[in-house]
Amino acid sequence: MVDSRVAGSLFVDMKYVFLYHKLGFRETDKPDQYVKQYQDSIITIESDEQYFSFHDQRFDLTRHRDFVILELVDRISEHIGTTKGIAIEENGISYQDKNDYLKILCEAWGNDFETKCCDTAFDADAIYTSRLNGGLIEYMVDPRDSTFDYISIGIDDSNRYSSHSVFHEPDENGFIISGSKLLGYSGHDSVVVVPEGVTYIDAGVFWDKQFIEEVMLPETILTIGGDAFAYCEALSKLEIPQSVIEIGDDPFAGCIKLHLINKSADYVLRDDVLFTCDGTRLIHYSAWKPEESYIVDDSVEWIGKHSFYKCINLKKVHIGKNVDYMGNNPFSDCFNIVLENGSPNFQYLDGALMDKRGTVIIHYSLGADRDEYSIPDSVTTIGRNAFWNCKRLKRLKIGKNVRQIGYNPFANCTSLRIESDSSFYSARDGVLYDSSFRELIFCSNESARGGIIIPASVENIGRNAFSGCESLKKIVIPASVKTISRGAFTNCVNLSEVMLSGNVESIDKWAFAYCPSLKTIKINYDANIHADAFLGSKTEVTRC
C-alpha cells in the first residue's frame, strides 16, 4: 500500500469515498472495499490498498488521473450498457466497437489537463478530465478526432474545452459567466437576479455573501452546485425553478433565515426539508425550523453533507432504518443535538456516530454532556469535520489504530487539548501533527495561549489548523513550510504579526480570513496567493 497520509494525499482526501457512492459503488462486508455490478462485469475498489480491479487486472488509485480513468470507464459503461471494448491503457483508456477505435488520454483537472490540451506531440483521439466539485461530477473533453461521435459513449460535446474561456472578467453586474455557467459573483446587490441563459451555478458562487437577501433564478437553470449559497445568513427567499434537475451538496448550508420555495419536479420540499423526488436523499433541513426533534423518514438512504448545518433548535434527530450513507458531518454546528440511531449501517456510542464496524467517526454530538472523549481502538478514521465546533470538549485522546484524519476535524474546538496513542499522529504540547512532523494538523485556542513554536520540519499547515484561535497574537512560520492550507488561520481575531520566510509556495483560500488585527504581512514574490486568502481582513500584503 502507498503510505501517503499527509494533507493533500489521496488517502487522506476522503471525498473519493463520496465519489465511489456517487458512481453507484457500494461498500461490502469487507472494510474499505467497494463494488459495482455492470451488465457483464464487476469493478472492485480496494480503497485502503489504493487500487481497483477491472477485467481481472489491477489499476492504481494513487493519482488524481487514476480517479479520472475510473470515472470515465464508469461513464462509458453506463452509457453503452456494457464494459466490452473498454480497456485501460497507460494514462487513459481505449474503446473499440465494430466500427471505431478510440484512444482517450486522461489528465488531472486544472493545469495538467490544460497543458496537455496545448500539446500536439502525442497520439490520442481526445483528452479527458473530470472532478468531484460540490457533490457533482464535472468533466471536460478536448476532442482531437472531429469525426468521432463522442455522444455515442456518453461524452456530451457541450463540455468541450476551450482555452479562450479559461480566464474571465465580471460583467457590469458582477457576474462571471463562461458559456452558460455562472462561475462567480463580485456584485453587492441585496436582491440578486441571475441572468437568463445561465444553466449551471458553480459550487460556492455566492459563498459568504452575507448582504444577499433574495436570489431570483431564471427558468434556464438546470444545475445548482454544492455550497452555492453557503453562509448567506441574510438570504431569506429563493425559489428553485421548475427547470432544475440537479443539486449538489447542500447549496443552502448556513442560510439560517432561508424559506425555500420549490418548483422542480426532480425535488420535493416537505415540511421545509428538501429531498430528491423519490425521498432517498435528504439535502437540506431549514435551520429556522422551531421543532426540537426530527425523525428521518425510512425512505431516506442518503443524508447529505451539512444537511442539518446550524439547526440550533434541534435537540434530537432519529436516523431512519434505511440510511446507509452520510456526507461530511451532516450535523455540524447543531449546538444542542444528540442522535438516536435506527440504522444497522451505523452505531452511536458516547456521543459519537460511527459506521457499523466502529472504524470511522462521522460525527461527535455537540449536545453530548461530556468534556473528555477517548477515541475507541476500533476507529481507524476520523472523518472530515467530525468534531467541528465542539467547544465544550477539553481533552481528546486519539486511539492507537487511527491512521487517517480528514480535513477540518477539530476546527473551532477552542478548549481542546489532544493526546495521541496512534503511531501515525503525534501530539506535542497539545498540538497535533502527523508522525513525521511534516504537517501541523490542529492547534486549539487553549494550546496557542502560551505561544507556539512550529517545528522546522513542518511543510504544510493544515486546513483550519488554527481556526478560531483568539489567543494567538504572533506566529513565526519556519522556512520549511511550503503550503498554508485553506482556512488555516481564519477567525484568529487577535493575530497581528505573521513572520513568513521566502519559501512559502501557496497560501490557499481563506488562509487568513477574518483576521482584523493583521494589518500587514510580507510574502515572497513567488508565492501563489488565493484571491480570497485575506477575505474580511483588510490586510496590506507586501511582496518581497
N, C-alpha and C positions, 0 to 999 in steps of 0.2 A: 504493500500500500504506500502511496505517496504521502509522506508525512509533512503536510503543508498547512499548519494550523494558525498562522498569524493572520491578522486582518488583511482583507483583500484576496486571500486564497479562496479557491472554490469550495474547499472543505468547510470553511467557516461560513461562507455566504449561503445561508440556508434558504435563500429564495429559490434555489434549484429544486428543493423538495416541493415547493409550491408548483414549479414548472412541471414536475412529474404528474402531480394531481391535475393540473390544468390540461395536460395532454391526454388524460384518461388513464394513467397508470395508477395501480392500487397496491398498497403495501401488503405483503404476505405475512404469514405467521413467523417467517424468519426476519429478525431485526434488520432494518436498513435495506431490505430487498423489495423492489417494486416491479410489477409485471403488467403487460398489456397484451391482450389476445387480439390478433388481427385475423382476417378470414383464413389465412393459410400458414400463419407462424406466430410466434410469441417473441416479444422483446423483453429481456430481463435486465434490470438495473441493479447492480450491487453498489449502493451509494457509499457505504463505508470504505469499500475497496476501490472505488472510483473507476468503475468500468461498466459497460453494458454489453450484452450478448445479442447478436443479430445473425441469423443464418449460421448458427453454430460457430461463430467467430467472436472473439473479444475485442472491444474497442475502448480506448481510454476515455475517461471523463475527468480530465485534469486541466484542460484549457477551455477558454470560452468558445473557441472554434468547435470543440467536441460537442458542446451543447447545441450549437447551430446545426451540426450534422445530424444529431439525434432529432431535433425539431423538424428538419427538412425531410428526413426519412419518414417521420410520422405524418407530415403534411401530405406527401405524395401518396403514401399507403392509404390514408383515409380517403383521398380523392379518387384514386383509381380502383380502390376496393381490394387490393392485393399488394403483397410485397415482392411479387415476382418481377424480375427485371431490374430491381434496385440492388446496387452493390456499393459498398463503402470503399472508396479509393483513398489514396494519400491526400489529406486536406480537403476532401469533398466526397461527392457521390457520382455515380453514373446511373443512367436509366436507359433501358433498351426494350422496345417492343418490336412488333413485326416490321414496322416501317421506319423507325427512327432510333438513333442513338444519341444520347445527350450526356455531356460531362459538365458538372456544376462544381465550381470551386467555392468552398465555404470560408468565410472570414469572420472574425470578431467584429461586433458593431463598433463604429467610430473610425478612428484613424487607420486601423488595419484594413478595413473594408474600403475606405475612400482612397487610400494609397494604392491598393490593388486595382481599383477601377481605373486609375490613371496609367496603369502598366499594361502594355500591349505584348510584352515578351513572355507569354505563357499560352499553353494550349488548353482552352476551356471554352464552352459554349455560353456560359453565364457565370457571374459571381453573385453569391447569395449571402445575406446576413440576417440575423433575427435577434431579438432580445425580449426579455420579460420586463415590461415597464408599467408600473402601477397596476399589476394584476392582469394585464393584457399582453398578448404576444404580438409584437410588431415585426415586420420584415421589409427588406428592400432587395431588389434584384437589378443587376446590370447585365442585360442580355447582349451577348456578342454575336449570336446567330439569329438574325431577324426573321428567318424563315420558319423557326420552330414555334409551334403553338404551345406556349407556356401555360395557358389556361387549362389545357388538357391534363396537366399534372398538378393543378391547384395553385399555381402561382399567378396572381392577378397582375396584369400589366400596369394597373394604376399605381402599383408600388414600385415602379421603375425609378431607379436612382438617377438624379441629375446633379452634376457638380455646380450648376448655376443656382441651386436652391439651398446650398449649404449655409450661406450667411444671409441674415435677414435684418431689416430695419423696421421699427414700428411705423405704422401708418399715422395719419393725423389724429386718430382716436386712441392711439396707444396699442393697437392690436398688431401682433407679429404673426403673420399668416404665410404659410408656404402651400401653394396649391389651394386645397380646401381644408388644410389642417391648421388649427389655431395653436401656435407654439408658445405664446407668451402674451402678457398684458402689462403695459407700463403706464396706463392711464390712472386717473384718480377720481372717477365718477362714482357717486353713491349708487346710481342706477346704471347698470351696465347692459347695453344692448349688443349682443353678439351678432355680427353681420350675417345677412342672408348668404347662403352658399357654403358656409362652414359646415363640414360634415363630421369633423373629428376635433374634440377638445383634448389636448395632450395632458398627460399626467402633471399635476401640480401647477397648472397655468395661473390660477388665482390664489395660490398658496399664501396664507397670512395677509391677504388684502383686507385688513380689518375695517376699512372705511366703506366697504361694499354692503349695501342694504338689500338690494334686489338685483337679480340677474334674469334677463329675458333672452331665451334661446330660440333660434329660428327652427322652423319645421324641416330644415335640411339636416339637422344634427342626427347622425347615426350612432356615434360613439362618445361616451363621456369617460375620460381616462381616470385612473385611480388618483385619489388625493387632489382632484382638480380644484376643489373649493375648500380644502382643509384649512382650519383655523380662521375662517372668515366669520368671526364671532358676532359681527353685526348683521350678517346675512339673515333675513327673515322670510324672504319669499323667492321661490324658484319653482318653475313648472317643468317637469320632464316631458318633452314633446312626444307626440304620437310616433314620430319618425325614429326614435331611439331604439336600437336593437342590441346595444352592448354597453355595459357599465363595468368599470374596473373596480379595484379595491376601494372601499367606501370613499366616494368623492366628497362626502359631506362631513367627514370626521372633524369634530371640534366646532361645528356650526351650531352653537348651543341655543340659538333663537330660531333656527330654520323650521318653517312649516312647509313641507313639501307638498306639491300637487303632482300627480302622475297621470299622464295621458297615454303612455306607451302600453301596448298590448303584451309586450315581452316581459313586463314587470308588473307587480301588484303592490299597492300601498294599503296595508291592512292594519288598522288601529295605529297609524303613524309609524309603522315598521315596514321597511322596503324589502321585498323579496323578488326573486325571479318568478315568472308567471306560474311555474309548477310548484313553487313553495319549497324547493330543495336547497336554495341558497339564501341565507339571511345576509343582507348587505348593510343596512343602516337602521339603527334604533334611534328615534328622535330624542335628543338629550334633554329637551324641555319637559318631556312627559312626567306627570306627577306621581305615577304609580311607584310603589316601593318594591314590588315583586313582579317577576315576569317568567312565564313558562314557555320555553322554546318548543314549538309545535313538533309533533312526531314526523311531519313531512320533511323537516329540515335535516339535510345531510352535511351542510357546509356552513359554518359560521365564519364570516369573512374578517379580514384584518381590520382592527379598530372599529368594528361594527357597533360596539357599545361605548365608544370613547367619550369620556366626560359625562356619563349619565350619573350625575351625583345624587339623584333621588333614589336610585335603585339600591336596595339592601340585599336582595336575594334574586338569583337567576337559576332556574331549573333547566338543566341541559337535557334535551329530549333524547329518547332511546335510540334514534337512528342517526344522530350526529356522528360522523366518522372523520371529519377533518376541521381544523381551525387554523385560520391565518395568524399572523403575528398578534400576540396578546389582545384578543378582542375586547377585553375588559379594562384596558388601560385608563387610569385616572378616574375610575369609579371608586370614590373615596370610602364609601360605606359598604361595599359589596362583599358578600360571601356567596359561594356557589353550592348548588345541590346537583349532584351528578346522577343522571338516569341512563347514561350510555355505557354499554360494555366496552367501548373503544377508549375510555378514559378512566382515570382514578383520581379522586380528590381526597387529599390527606393533609391535615395540619395546615390548611390554607393554601396548599399548592395543587394546581391542576396539572396532571401528568398524563402521558399516553398510557395505554392499557398495561404495558410492561413496567411502567415506572422508570423508563430510561430517559425521557425528555420532560423537562419542566416548561410548560407553556405559559403559565400564569401564576402569580402569587397574589392572593386577595388582599387589597388594601384594608378591608374590613376585618381581617384576621386579628384577633385580640392577643398579640404577642410582639415582643421586641427583639427576640432572638430566633434564628432558624438555622438548622443544620441540614444541608442537602443530603438526602439518603444515598447510601453507597450503590443503590441500583441505578442512579442517574449518571448518564454519560454525556448529556447535552443540556445546556441552559439555553432556552430559546430566546429569540430576539425580543427585546422589550419586556422580558418576563417579570422583572421586579420594578418596572418603571414607576417612579414617584412613590416608592414605599418609604415615606419619610419616617414612619414610626420605627422601622427596623433599625436596631443599633448594632447588632452583631450577626454576621452570617459566616458559616463555615462551609467551604466548598468541599464536597465529598471526594474520596480518594480515586473514584473512577471517572470523574468528569474530564473529558478530553476535547470538548467542543463548546465554545461560547459564542452565541450570535451577537450582533451589534446591539448597542444601547441597553444591555441587560439591567444596568443599575443606575441609569440616568436619573438625576434628581433625588437619589436616595441620600439626602443631605446628612443624616446622622450615622450612616453605616460605616462600620469598620469590618474589613474582610480578613478571614483566615483561610488557608488552603491546605488541604491534605493531598491535593492532586499533583502528580508528577509533571503535568502539562502546564500548570499555572503556579505562580509564586506570589505571595503577599509579603510586602516589606513595609513596615510602619503603617499598615492599613491600606496601602496602595497595591492594586492588583496588576500584575504583569504576566506575560507568557513566560514559560520556564527558561527561555533563553534571554530574557530581558531585552528583546528586540521591540516589543510593543508594550506601551502603557495602556492598559485597558480601562481602568477606573480609579478615580480618586474622589472621595466624598468631601463635602464641606468640612466635616469634622477632622478628616485626615489632613486637610490642607491648612488647618488653623495655625499650626506652628511653623508653616513654611514647608516646602518640598524641594528636594534635590533630585532631579531626574538623572538616572544613571547614564553614563556616557555610551552605553551600548544600545540605547533605545533609538529605533529608526522610525517608528510610527507612533503618533499619539492618536489613540482610537476614537471612534465615533462617540461623541457626548462624554468623553472621558472625564472632563472637569465641569460638566454642565451643572449650573446652579450653585457652584462653589462661591458663596458670598464672602467667605473668609479669605479668599485668595486675592492678594493685593499686588504681588510681584512674582514673576517667574522667569527663570533663565532656561532657555531651551538649548540643549547642547548641540555641538556640531554634528553629532551622529544622526540627528533627526532629519529625515527627508520629507516626511508627509505629516501634515496636521489635518486630521480627518474631519468629516462633516460634523458640525456642531460641537467640536471638541471643547471650546471654552464659552459656549453660548450661555447667556444669563449669569456670567461672572461679573456682577454689577459693581464690585469694588476693585476689579483688576485695572490697575493704572499703568503698569510697566511690564512690557514683554521684551526680553532681550533675545534676539534671534541671531544665529550665525549665518554665514553666506551659503550654507549647504542645503537649505530647505528647497525642495523641488516643487512641492504642491501644497497649497492652502485651500481646502475644499469649502463647499457651500456652508454658510452659517458658522464657520470655524470660530469667529469672534463676534457673532451676532448678539445684539442687545448687551453690549459691554459699555455703558455710558461713561465710565471713568477712564476708558482707554482713549486718550486724546490723540496720541501719536504712536507710530510704530515704524521701524526701519526694516525693510525687506529687500533682499538681493534682487538684482535686475532679472535674473534668470528664472525666478520662481513663478510658477503658474498660479495666479490668484483668481479664484472664482468671483464672478461679479457680485454675488451675494455673501461673500465671506465676512463682510463687516456690516451686514444689514442691521439697521437701527442703532448703530454705534457712533456714527459721526466721527470716525477715526481718520486722522490725516495720515495717509500712507506715503512714506518717503522711500524711493528706490535708491539703493546704494550698491 
